[in-house]
Amino acid sequence: MLSGRRYLLDLSAEQEEMCEEFGNICRSVWNTGLEQRREYRRRGAWMNYVPQAAELAEAKREHEWLKAAPSHVLQQTLRDLD
């Protein structure tokens, strides 16, 4: 039998701000990744996690705001699209 547990995090103001920032970055990566996949499908091509993760690595080098979030969090966001 599975049992669930619920936890309530008690974040400091700084931690809360950081979580909010990471969430906003992940949302942007999700929306961009989704739109990119839709655009590829319109053209009859296919896009999935592997090429998008490679592009994410390049984008992190170019865009300062992406560097704020850890790579594994952003990669998981793209993985969740699959």
GIHU-V180195 format. One record per residue. N is the residue number from 1. SS is DSSP state (~ for helix, > for strand, _ for the rest). PHI is phi in degrees with one decimal (* if undefined). OMEGA is omega in radians with two decimals (NA if undefined). Layout:
# GIHU-V180195
N/SS/PHI/OMEGA  N/SS/PHI/OMEGA
This chain:
# GIHU-V180195
1/_/*/3.12  2/_/-86.6/3.06  3/_/-125.6/-3.13  4/_/-101.9/3.09  5/_/-128.0/3.10  6/_/-118.3/3.13  7/_/-124.9/3.08  8/_/-118.0/-3.14  9/_/-81.4/3.07  10/_/-108.9/-3.06  11/_/-90.5/3.00  12/_/-74.9/3.14  13/~/-61.2/3.13  14/~/-66.5/3.12  15/~/-65.5/3.13  16/~/-63.3/3.12  17/~/-65.0/3.13  18/~/-65.5/3.10  19/~/-62.6/3.10  20/~/-62.8/3.13  21/~/-63.8/3.12  22/~/-62.4/3.11  23/~/-62.0/3.12  24/~/-65.7/3.12  25/~/-66.8/3.12  26/~/-61.9/3.11  27/~/-62.2/3.13  28/~/-65.2/3.11  29/~/-64.6/3.12  30/~/-60.3/-3.10  31/~/-64.0/3.12  32/~/-66.1/3.12  33/~/-62.6/3.13  34/~/-64.5/3.12  35/~/-64.5/3.12  36/~/-63.0/3.11  37/~/-65.0/3.11  38/~/-63.1/-3.14  39/~/-64.3/3.09  40/~/-63.3/3.13  41/~/-63.7/3.10  42/~/-60.0/-3.13  43/_/-87.5/3.14  44/_/83.1/3.12  45/_/-105.5/-3.10  46/_/-132.5/3.11  47/_/-133.0/3.09  48/_/-136.7/-3.01  49/~/-59.3/-2.98  50/~/-58.5/3.13  51/~/-67.2/3.12  52/~/-69.6/3.10  53/~/-65.3/3.08  54/~/-64.3/3.10  55/~/-67.0/3.10  56/~/-63.7/3.12  57/~/-61.6/3.09  58/~/-65.9/-3.12  59/~/-64.8/3.12  60/~/-65.7/3.09  61/~/-74.2/-3.07  62/~/-89.7/-3.02  63/_/-114.0/-3.09  64/~/-63.3/-3.08  65/~/-66.0/3.10  66/~/-73.8/-3.12  67/~/-68.2/-3.09  68/~/-67.6/-3.11  69/_/-95.2/3.09  70/_/-63.0/-3.10  71/~/-60.3/-3.08  72/~/-64.5/3.10  73/~/-68.8/3.14  74/~/-69.4/3.09  75/~/-65.2/3.09  76/~/-65.1/3.08  77/~/-60.2/3.10  78/~/-69.0/3.13  79/~/-63.1/3.14  80/~/-66.5/3.07  81/~/-68.1/3.12  82/_/-74.3/NA
